[in-house]
Amino acid sequence: MELLVTTLTIFVLAIFVGFEVISKVPPILHTPLMSGSNAISGITLIGAIISAGSQYTTLTTILGFSAVVLATINVVGGFLVTHRMLEMFKGKKERT
């Protein structure tokens, strides 16, 4: 029962953090779809870390680790795309 409460607490906190991340991004810089997918990937990353760290079985550890790798790639890719989009909005003199 204690594990369930801990897991639900982490899940609720991840929801709040994801909502805050999405709400702070100006619509001019991100499409809502990109912001939503980055936040969902962040929540997926938290769940994957919990799954990989719990070590119930070897299968859950392997699947959790692969989920951590894939979610990290997705989150980093989202931030790289955001950085590239911000570079597009800068003037030519500011880029150098």
Secondary structure, DSSP 8 states (H G I E B T S, - for coil): -HHHHHHHHHHHHHHHHHHHHHHTS-TTTS-HHHHHHHHHHHHHHHHHHHHHHH-SSHHHHHHHHHHHHHHHHHHHHHHHHHHHHHHHHS-HHHH-
